[in-house]
């Protein structure tokens, strides 16, 4: 996702190798980096000059023992050191009037600020910034202000980087924007709101958050979208949406009544009034002619208004979020088309006597969201019921197209050839490289033979490298039907040996589940574990109506699944 953003807004200097090292080395403020025990890892040139010590001389030394002294030069007890508390508590801290021992023996009054360095949720060390506090008070205040400005800049850069990373982890627009406002509040603002353009010519408020996650009742509100810059001139929100302008309101003026104002201006001013805004920034999402919406951030404390630096940071966030929203919307349209295509290719289930049939198709939670999994059931010309479950290699539209090819060819072959399933699949395997684009596939073709109303019934099947069917028996047991296994489709020239067939009786009250591997295979888990999990869960649901059983089996998918899933279930009435 970083690449997509960079292409849109230009290269970001922080991505260049060695950028941050250069920043620290050229910084006029002294910086020491300490490990979790308080030992010096590195010192920049400003720290060497200020302390009269070289980086090499300080490396590995305990910073407290080496530097920290009382005003009279005596050592400070470790339990009185605020820097050591920062290390132990993992919190930011700053102090005025501390005293450090220089290399030449002189004492140096310092002002300092410490920020924990974290990774994977744990503190790895601390960055200690300090300035000479022995000069007059005015110079001291200026340097302290510069130090704090540097910390604020670092916080803004960190926030932008974190937003870019977090938003790149999802392709769902609503989830991306919910994550965005949770990152902005309270780190940058007291309130944040996102408005998106819709296809119906409106602006829709899709995400709002404030203190403790409150939304002030504004989420879900809509107003007509401005088409030109002039239409939105009476509100920052309109200027951002129509003209691509970033607007800083350092002091939010008293809000005029909504009566007589354009709906978009009323939406914006009403929000500012409702949350008690003292300053606000409104920026477009996107850039140039691809403005998908607007982001508004609010502060309610008059003593801490937004400034030009905040405007620049929020504008950068807006450009990056705009690219993410544009990508997620395009992805959503592609996914909707792909899913509709695949679902339309899955034929409706037939009525076959008193037998009950149910099926589900669930797209993958990530990636292209469409693949080559399919199911089918149809009555053959000799009266038997054909059941099919299959999986074409791949997780994209090519796999879905290959699935459609196999689906149609297998139906034709099974209808024309009423022999055992293995013979039908042999003919499909021979035809596949000639009349399809499918490289590899797995499937099960089964026949339910016997009178569907009076029985007895027999399942006859063959498997081309597919996970075994699961049979739930009326006596409360469950077993996988592992016989009838043959090679995957497309693995090579057929031999003289025919594909194996297997048979098993279907007792009254039994339930048969055919499924694709996405139901039992997840990253970090082996197939045996997945099969056992399915058997136990399905057995616990054996008493449920067939449709509900299928829904609950899919709902029980473990987190981390990356594949689509097809499921076909058959139940023999008691």
C-alpha positions as CSV (number, residue, x, y, z in Angstrom):
1,X,0.0,0.0,0.0
2,X,3.0,2.4,0.6
3,X,3.9,2.1,-3.1
4,X,0.4,3.1,-4.1
5,X,0.5,6.1,-1.9
6,X,4.0,7.1,-3.0
7,X,3.0,7.0,-6.6
8,X,0.2,9.4,-5.9
9,X,1.9,12.0,-3.6
10,X,5.5,11.8,-4.5
11,X,8.5,10.2,-2.6
12,X,8.6,10.7,1.1
13,X,12.1,11.5,2.5
14,X,11.7,9.3,5.5
15,X,11.6,6.3,3.3
16,X,15.2,7.0,2.1
17,X,18.0,4.8,3.7
18,X,19.8,6.6,6.5
19,X,17.3,9.5,6.6
20,X,16.7,9.4,10.4
21,X,20.4,8.9,11.2
22,X,21.2,12.1,9.2
23,X,18.5,14.0,11.0
24,X,19.9,13.0,14.4
25,X,23.5,13.6,13.5
26,X,22.8,17.1,12.1
27,X,20.4,18.1,14.9
28,X,21.5,21.0,17.0
29,X,19.8,19.4,20.1
30,X,21.8,16.9,22.0
31,X,20.5,13.3,21.8
32,X,21.5,10.2,23.7
33,X,20.0,6.8,23.0
34,X,19.9,4.5,26.0
35,X,19.0,0.8,26.3
36,X,16.5,-0.6,28.8
37,X,19.1,-0.7,31.5
38,X,20.0,2.9,31.1
39,X,23.3,2.3,29.3
40,X,24.4,4.6,26.5
41,X,24.0,3.1,23.0
42,X,24.7,6.2,20.9
43,X,25.3,10.0,21.2
44,X,25.0,12.6,18.4
45,X,27.7,15.2,17.8
46,X,25.6,17.9,19.7
47,X,25.6,15.7,22.8
48,X,29.4,15.1,22.5
49,X,30.0,18.9,22.4
50,X,27.6,19.7,25.2
51,X,29.0,17.0,27.5
52,X,32.6,17.3,26.6
53,X,32.7,13.6,26.0
54,X,33.1,11.5,22.9
55,X,30.5,9.0,21.7
56,X,33.1,6.2,22.1
57,X,33.8,7.2,25.7
58,X,30.1,7.1,26.6
59,X,29.0,3.9,24.8
60,X,28.2,1.2,27.3
61,X,28.3,3.4,30.3
62,X,25.4,3.7,32.8
63,X,24.1,7.2,31.9
64,X,22.8,7.9,35.4
65,X,26.1,7.0,37.1
66,X,28.1,8.8,34.4
67,X,26.2,12.1,34.2
68,X,23.5,12.7,36.8
69,X,24.5,14.9,39.7
70,X,22.9,17.2,42.3
71,X,23.6,20.9,42.0
72,X,26.5,20.5,44.5
73,X,28.1,17.8,42.4
74,X,27.1,14.8,44.5
75,X,25.7,11.6,43.0
76,X,21.9,11.4,42.8
77,X,20.3,8.3,44.3
78,X,18.9,6.0,41.6
79,X,15.5,6.0,43.2
80,X,15.3,9.8,42.7
81,X,16.1,9.7,39.0
82,X,13.1,10.6,36.8
83,X,14.9,9.3,33.7
84,X,15.2,5.8,35.3
85,X,11.5,6.0,36.1
86,X,10.8,6.7,32.4
87,X,12.7,3.5,31.5
88,X,10.8,1.4,34.0
89,X,7.4,2.8,33.3
90,X,7.7,3.2,29.5
91,X,6.3,6.7,29.5
92,X,7.4,10.0,28.1
93,X,8.8,12.5,30.5
94,X,10.6,15.9,30.6
95,X,12.4,17.9,33.3
96,X,13.9,21.3,34.0
97,X,17.0,22.2,36.0
98,X,18.7,18.8,36.1
99,X,22.5,18.7,36.4
100,X,24.9,16.7,34.3
101,X,28.7,16.2,34.8
102,X,30.8,17.2,31.8
103,X,33.9,15.4,30.8
104,X,36.1,18.3,32.1
105,X,34.5,18.1,35.5
106,X,32.2,21.1,35.1
107,X,28.5,20.8,36.0
108,X,26.0,21.5,33.3
109,X,22.4,22.6,34.1
110,X,20.1,20.9,31.5
111,X,16.5,20.7,30.4
112,X,15.6,17.3,29.1
113,X,12.9,15.3,27.4
114,X,12.8,11.4,27.2
115,X,10.7,9.4,24.9
116,X,10.5,5.5,25.0
117,X,11.5,3.6,21.9
118,X,9.0,0.8,21.4
119,X,8.6,-2.1,19.0
120,X,6.0,-4.8,19.0
121,X,4.4,-3.3,22.1
122,X,7.5,-3.4,24.4
123,X,10.0,-0.7,25.4
124,X,13.4,-1.3,23.7
125,X,15.1,1.9,25.1
126,X,14.7,5.6,25.4
127,X,15.7,8.7,23.3
128,X,17.0,11.4,25.6
129,X,17.0,15.0,24.3
130,X,18.6,17.7,26.4
131,X,19.7,21.4,26.1
132,X,22.0,23.7,28.1
133,X,20.0,25.5,30.7
134,X,22.8,27.6,32.1
135,X,22.2,30.5,29.7
136,X,19.7,33.2,30.4
137,X,16.0,32.4,30.8
138,X,15.0,33.7,27.4
139,X,17.4,31.6,25.5
140,X,16.4,28.6,27.6
141,X,12.8,29.1,26.7
142,X,13.6,29.3,23.0
143,X,15.6,26.1,23.1
144,X,13.0,24.3,25.1
145,X,10.4,25.4,22.6
146,X,12.6,24.1,19.8
147,X,13.0,20.8,21.6
148,X,9.2,20.5,22.0
149,X,8.7,21.5,18.4
150,X,11.0,18.7,17.4
151,X,9.0,16.3,19.6
152,X,5.8,17.5,18.0
153,X,7.3,17.1,14.5
154,X,8.4,13.6,15.4
155,X,4.9,12.8,16.7
156,X,3.3,14.1,13.5
157,X,5.7,12.1,11.3
158,X,5.1,9.0,13.5
159,X,1.4,9.4,13.2
160,X,1.4,9.8,9.4
161,X,3.6,6.7,9.1
162,X,1.4,4.7,11.5
163,X,-1.8,5.8,9.6
164,X,-0.3,4.7,6.3
165,X,0.7,1.3,7.7
166,X,-2.6,0.6,9.4
167,X,-4.8,1.7,6.5
168,X,-2.8,-0.5,4.2
169,X,-3.9,-3.6,6.3
170,X,-7.5,-3.5,5.1
171,X,-9.4,-3.3,1.8
172,X,-12.7,-2.4,3.4
173,X,-13.5,1.3,3.2
174,X,-15.6,1.5,6.4
175,X,-13.0,-0.4,8.4
176,X,-10.1,1.8,7.1
177,X,-11.9,5.0,8.1
178,X,-12.9,3.6,11.5
179,X,-9.2,2.9,12.1
180,X,-8.3,6.4,10.9
181,X,-10.4,8.3,13.4
182,X,-9.3,6.0,16.2
183,X,-5.7,6.9,15.4
184,X,-6.4,10.6,15.2
185,X,-8.3,10.8,18.5
186,X,-6.9,11.7,21.0
187,X,-3.3,11.8,19.6
188,X,-3.9,14.8,17.3
189,X,-7.4,15.9,18.0
190,X,-10.4,15.8,20.4
191,X,-12.8,14.9,17.6
192,X,-12.5,13.6,14.0
193,X,-15.1,13.2,11.3
194,X,-14.9,11.7,7.7
195,X,-17.4,12.7,5.0
196,X,-17.4,10.7,1.7
197,X,-19.0,11.5,-1.7
198,X,-21.5,8.9,-2.7
199,X,-22.7,7.8,-6.2
200,X,-26.0,9.5,-5.6
201,X,-24.6,13.0,-5.5
202,X,-24.5,13.3,-1.7
203,X,-21.9,13.7,1.0
204,X,-22.3,11.1,3.7
205,X,-20.7,11.2,7.2
206,X,-19.3,7.7,7.5
207,X,-17.1,8.0,10.6
208,X,-17.1,10.2,13.7
209,X,-15.3,9.8,17.0
210,X,-14.5,11.9,20.0
211,X,-13.6,11.4,23.7
212,X,-14.2,7.7,24.7
213,X,-15.4,6.9,21.1
214,X,-18.5,9.1,21.2
215,X,-20.0,10.2,17.8
216,X,-22.3,13.0,19.0
217,X,-25.1,11.6,16.8
218,X,-23.6,13.0,13.6
219,X,-22.5,9.7,12.0
220,X,-24.8,8.8,9.1
221,X,-25.9,12.3,8.3
222,X,-25.9,13.4,4.6
223,X,-26.0,16.6,2.6
224,X,-26.0,17.4,-1.2
225,X,-22.4,17.3,-2.6
226,X,-21.0,20.5,-4.2
227,X,-20.1,20.1,-7.8
228,X,-18.0,23.3,-8.2
229,X,-15.8,25.3,-5.8
230,X,-18.2,28.2,-5.7
231,X,-21.0,26.0,-4.4
232,X,-19.0,25.2,-1.2
233,X,-17.5,28.7,-0.6
234,X,-19.6,29.3,2.6
235,X,-18.1,26.4,4.5
236,X,-14.6,24.7,5.0
237,X,-16.2,21.4,4.2
238,X,-17.5,22.6,0.9
239,X,-14.2,24.2,0.0
240,X,-12.4,21.0,0.7
241,X,-14.8,18.8,-1.3
242,X,-15.3,21.0,-4.3
243,X,-12.1,22.9,-4.6
244,X,-9.6,20.6,-2.9
245,X,-8.7,23.3,-0.4
246,X,-7.2,22.6,3.1
247,X,-8.8,25.0,5.6
248,X,-7.3,26.0,9.0
249,X,-9.7,27.5,11.5
250,X,-7.4,28.6,14.3
251,X,-10.3,30.1,16.2
252,X,-13.8,28.8,15.3
253,X,-16.1,31.8,15.2
254,X,-19.5,31.7,16.8
255,X,-21.7,29.5,14.6
256,X,-24.6,31.1,12.9
257,X,-28.0,29.4,13.0
258,X,-28.5,26.7,10.4
259,X,-31.6,28.3,9.0
260,X,-30.9,29.8,5.6
261,X,-27.6,28.1,5.2
262,X,-26.8,25.5,2.6
263,X,-27.2,21.9,3.9
264,X,-23.5,21.2,3.6
265,X,-22.6,24.3,5.6
266,X,-25.2,23.5,8.2
267,X,-23.8,20.0,8.5
268,X,-20.3,21.3,9.2
269,X,-21.2,24.2,11.4
270,X,-23.6,22.1,13.4
271,X,-21.0,19.5,14.1
272,X,-18.5,22.2,15.3
273,X,-21.1,23.7,17.6
274,X,-22.2,20.4,19.0
275,X,-18.7,19.3,20.0
276,X,-17.6,22.7,21.3
277,X,-14.8,23.3,18.8
278,X,-12.3,26.0,19.5
279,X,-10.2,25.2,16.4
280,X,-10.5,22.9,13.4
281,X,-8.8,21.7,10.3
282,X,-10.7,20.4,7.2
283,X,-8.8,18.8,4.4
284,X,-9.8,16.9,1.2
285,X,-9.3,13.2,0.9
286,X,-7.3,12.6,-2.3
287,X,-5.7,15.1,-4.6
288,X,-6.5,17.0,-7.8
289,X,-9.5,15.6,-9.6
290,X,-9.8,12.5,-7.4
291,X,-11.3,14.0,-4.2
292,X,-13.4,11.2,-2.6
293,X,-14.3,13.1,0.6
294,X,-13.1,15.2,3.4
295,X,-11.5,14.9,6.9
296,X,-12.3,17.3,9.7
297,X,-10.4,17.3,13.0
298,X,-11.3,19.4,16.0
299,X,-9.7,20.6,19.2
300,X,-11.9,21.9,22.0
301,X,-9.1,23.5,24.2
302,X,-8.6,27.2,23.3
303,X,-5.1,27.1,24.8
304,X,-3.9,24.5,22.3
305,X,-5.2,25.5,18.8
306,X,-4.2,23.9,15.5
307,X,-1.4,25.7,13.6
308,X,0.1,25.7,10.2
309,X,2.3,22.6,11.0
310,X,-0.9,20.7,12.0
311,X,-2.5,21.8,8.8
312,X,0.4,20.4,6.8
313,X,0.3,17.1,8.7
314,X,-3.5,16.7,8.4
315,X,-3.3,17.6,4.7
316,X,-0.7,14.8,4.2
317,X,-2.9,12.4,6.0
318,X,-5.9,13.4,3.8
319,X,-3.9,12.8,0.6
320,X,-2.8,9.4,1.7
321,X,-6.3,8.4,3.0
322,X,-7.8,9.6,-0.3
323,X,-5.7,7.1,-2.1
324,X,-6.7,4.3,0.3
325,X,-10.4,5.1,-0.1
326,X,-10.0,5.2,-3.9
327,X,-8.3,1.8,-3.9
328,X,-10.8,0.2,-1.5
329,X,-13.8,1.5,-3.6
330,X,-12.3,0.1,-6.8
331,X,-11.6,-3.1,-5.0
332,X,-15.1,-3.2,-3.7
333,X,-16.6,-2.8,-7.2
334,X,-14.3,-5.5,-8.6
335,X,-15.3,-7.8,-5.7
336,X,-19.0,-7.2,-6.2
337,X,-18.8,-8.0,-9.9
338,X,-16.6,-11.1,-9.2
339,X,-18.9,-12.4,-6.5
340,X,-22.0,-11.8,-8.6
341,X,-20.4,-13.6,-11.5
342,X,-19.5,-16.6,-9.4
343,X,-22.8,-16.9,-7.6
344,X,-24.7,-16.7,-10.9
345,X,-22.5,-19.6,-12.1
346,X,-23.6,-21.8,-9.1
347,X,-26.8,-23.5,-10.2
348,X,-29.8,-23.7,-7.9
349,X,-30.2,-26.9,-6.0
350,X,-32.8,-29.4,-7.3
351,X,-35.7,-31.1,-5.6
352,X,-35.0,-34.8,-5.4
353,X,-37.8,-36.7,-3.6
354,X,-37.7,-36.3,0.2
355,X,-33.9,-35.7,0.2
356,X,-32.8,-32.3,1.6
357,X,-30.1,-30.3,0.0
358,X,-28.3,-27.1,1.2
359,X,-25.2,-25.2,0.0
360,X,-23.1,-22.2,0.8
361,X,-20.4,-20.3,-1.0
362,X,-18.3,-17.8,1.0
363,X,-15.7,-15.6,-0.7
364,X,-12.2,-15.3,0.8
365,X,-11.8,-12.6,3.4
366,X,-8.9,-11.0,1.6
367,X,-7.2,-10.9,-1.8
368,X,-9.4,-10.9,-4.9
369,X,-12.3,-12.3,-2.8
370,X,-13.2,-14.8,-5.6
371,X,-11.8,-18.1,-6.5
372,X,-12.3,-21.4,-8.2
373,X,-14.4,-23.2,-5.5
374,X,-17.8,-24.5,-6.6
375,X,-20.6,-27.0,-5.8
376,X,-23.3,-28.5,-8.0
377,X,-26.2,-30.9,-7.7
378,X,-28.5,-32.2,-10.5
379,X,-30.7,-35.2,-11.4
380,X,-29.2,-37.5,-14.0
381,X,-31.2,-39.1,-16.8
382,X,-31.1,-42.5,-15.0
383,X,-32.8,-40.9,-12.0
384,X,-29.7,-40.8,-9.7
385,X,-28.8,-37.5,-8.0
386,X,-25.3,-36.1,-8.9
387,X,-23.4,-34.2,-6.2
388,X,-20.2,-32.2,-7.1
389,X,-17.7,-30.2,-5.1
390,X,-14.6,-28.8,-6.8
391,X,-11.7,-26.4,-6.5
392,X,-9.7,-24.9,-9.4
393,X,-6.2,-23.8,-8.5
394,X,-5.9,-20.0,-7.9
395,X,-7.8,-17.3,-6.1
396,X,-8.7,-14.8,-8.8
397,X,-11.0,-14.2,-11.8
398,X,-9.0,-16.6,-13.9
399,X,-9.8,-19.4,-11.4
400,X,-13.5,-18.4,-11.4
401,X,-13.6,-18.6,-15.2
402,X,-11.9,-22.0,-15.1
403,X,-14.4,-23.1,-12.6
404,X,-17.2,-22.1,-15.0
405,X,-15.6,-24.2,-17.8
406,X,-15.3,-27.3,-15.7
407,X,-18.8,-26.9,-14.2
408,X,-20.4,-26.9,-17.7
409,X,-18.3,-29.7,-19.1
410,X,-18.8,-32.0,-16.1
411,X,-22.5,-31.5,-16.2
412,X,-22.6,-32.5,-19.9
413,X,-20.3,-35.5,-19.4
414,X,-22.3,-36.8,-16.4
415,X,-25.6,-36.4,-18.2
416,X,-24.4,-38.2,-21.3
417,X,-22.5,-41.0,-19.5
418,X,-24.4,-42.7,-16.8
419,X,-21.5,-45.0,-15.8
420,X,-19.6,-44.9,-12.5
421,X,-18.3,-41.5,-11.3
422,X,-14.7,-42.5,-11.9
423,X,-15.3,-43.1,-15.6
424,X,-16.9,-39.7,-16.0
425,X,-14.0,-37.9,-14.2
426,X,-11.5,-39.8,-16.4
427,X,-13.2,-38.3,-19.5
428,X,-13.2,-34.9,-17.9
429,X,-9.4,-35.2,-17.1
430,X,-8.7,-36.2,-20.7
431,X,-10.7,-33.2,-22.1
432,X,-9.5,-30.6,-19.7
433,X,-6.2,-29.6,-21.3
434,X,-7.8,-29.4,-24.7
435,X,-11.0,-27.4,-24.1
436,X,-10.3,-25.5,-20.9
437,X,-7.6,-23.2,-19.5
438,X,-7.6,-24.9,-16.1
439,X,-4.1,-26.2,-15.1
440,X,-5.0,-28.1,-12.0
441,X,-8.2,-28.9,-10.1
442,X,-9.6,-31.2,-7.4
443,X,-13.2,-32.4,-7.2
444,X,-15.5,-35.1,-5.9
445,X,-18.3,-36.5,-8.2
446,X,-20.8,-38.6,-6.4
447,X,-24.1,-40.4,-7.3
448,X,-26.9,-40.9,-4.8
449,X,-28.5,-44.2,-6.1
450,X,-31.8,-45.7,-5.0
451,X,-35.4,-44.4,-4.5
452,X,-35.1,-41.0,-2.8
453,X,-38.5,-41.6,-1.1
454,X,-38.4,-45.2,0.0
455,X,-34.7,-46.1,-0.2
456,X,-32.4,-47.8,0.5
457,X,-29.8,-45.3,-0.7
458,X,-26.2,-45.8,-1.7
459,X,-23.5,-43.1,-2.2
460,X,-21.1,-43.9,-5.1
461,X,-18.2,-41.5,-5.6
462,X,-14.7,-40.8,-6.8
463,X,-12.3,-38.1,-5.6
464,X,-9.7,-36.3,-7.7
465,X,-7.4,-35.3,-4.8
466,X,-10.1,-33.6,-2.9
467,X,-10.7,-33.5,0.9
468,X,-12.9,-36.5,1.9
469,X,-16.6,-36.2,2.4
470,X,-17.8,-36.2,6.0
471,X,-20.7,-38.5,6.9
472,X,-22.8,-37.8,10.1
473,X,-24.6,-41.0,11.1
474,X,-27.9,-41.1,13.0
475,X,-26.2,-43.0,15.9
476,X,-24.2,-39.9,16.8
477,X,-20.9,-40.8,15.1
478,X,-19.1,-39.2,12.3
479,X,-16.5,-40.4,9.8
480,X,-14.6,-39.2,6.8
481,X,-15.1,-41.3,3.6
482,X,-11.5,-41.6,2.5
483,X,-11.9,-44.3,-0.1
484,X,-12.2,-43.6,-3.8
485,X,-9.1,-41.3,-3.9
486,X,-7.4,-40.6,-7.2
487,X,-5.0,-38.1,-8.7
488,X,-5.8,-34.4,-9.1
489,X,-7.1,-33.3,-12.5
490,X,-4.4,-32.0,-14.8
491,X,-1.5,-33.9,-13.2
492,X,-0.4,-35.7,-16.3
493,X,-1.4,-38.3,-19.0
494,X,-3.9,-40.9,-17.9
495,X,-2.7,-44.4,-17.3
496,X,-4.4,-47.6,-18.2
497,X,-5.8,-47.8,-14.7
498,X,-9.2,-46.2,-14.2
499,X,-10.1,-43.9,-11.4
500,X,-11.3,-45.7,-8.3
501,X,-14.9,-45.6,-7.2
502,X,-16.2,-46.2,-3.7
503,X,-19.6,-46.9,-2.2
504,X,-21.2,-46.4,1.2
505,X,-24.8,-46.8,2.4
506,X,-26.7,-43.7,3.4
507,X,-28.9,-44.5,6.4
508,X,-32.1,-42.7,7.2
509,X,-31.3,-39.6,9.3
510,X,-27.7,-39.3,8.1
511,X,-26.1,-36.1,6.8
512,X,-23.4,-35.8,4.2
513,X,-21.0,-32.8,3.9
514,X,-19.0,-32.1,0.8
515,X,-16.6,-29.1,1.2
516,X,-13.5,-27.4,-0.2
517,X,-10.2,-27.1,1.5
518,X,-10.7,-23.5,2.7
519,X,-13.0,-25.0,5.4
520,X,-10.2,-27.1,6.9
521,X,-6.9,-25.4,6.0
522,X,-5.7,-22.2,7.6
523,X,-2.2,-20.7,7.9
524,X,-0.3,-22.1,10.8
525,X,-2.5,-25.2,11.2
526,X,-2.1,-28.7,9.6
527,X,-4.8,-30.5,7.6
528,X,-5.4,-33.1,10.3
529,X,-6.2,-30.5,12.9
530,X,-8.6,-28.8,10.5
531,X,-10.4,-32.1,9.7
532,X,-10.8,-33.0,13.3
533,X,-12.1,-29.5,14.1
534,X,-14.7,-29.8,11.3
535,X,-15.8,-33.3,12.4
536,X,-16.3,-32.2,16.1
537,X,-18.1,-29.1,15.2
538,X,-20.4,-30.7,12.5
539,X,-21.2,-33.5,14.9
540,X,-22.4,-31.1,17.5
541,X,-24.7,-29.5,14.9
542,X,-26.1,-32.7,13.5
543,X,-29.5,-32.1,15.0
544,X,-29.8,-28.6,13.4
545,X,-31.9,-28.0,10.3
546,X,-29.7,-28.4,7.2
547,X,-29.5,-24.7,6.3
548,X,-28.7,-23.7,9.8
549,X,-26.0,-26.4,10.1
550,X,-24.3,-25.0,6.9
551,X,-24.4,-21.5,8.2
552,X,-23.0,-22.4,11.6
553,X,-20.2,-24.5,10.1
554,X,-19.1,-21.5,8.0
555,X,-19.4,-19.2,11.0
556,X,-17.0,-21.4,12.9
557,X,-14.2,-20.8,10.5
558,X,-11.0,-20.0,12.5
559,X,-9.4,-16.5,12.1
560,X,-6.7,-16.3,9.5
561,X,-8.5,-18.1,6.7
562,X,-7.4,-16.8,3.3
563,X,-9.4,-19.0,0.9
564,X,-12.9,-19.1,-0.4
565,X,-15.2,-22.0,0.7
566,X,-17.9,-24.0,-1.0
567,X,-20.1,-26.3,1.1
568,X,-22.7,-28.8,-0.1
569,X,-24.9,-30.8,2.3
570,X,-27.3,-33.7,1.8
571,X,-29.7,-35.1,4.5
572,X,-31.6,-38.3,4.3
573,X,-34.9,-38.0,6.2
574,X,-35.4,-40.4,9.1
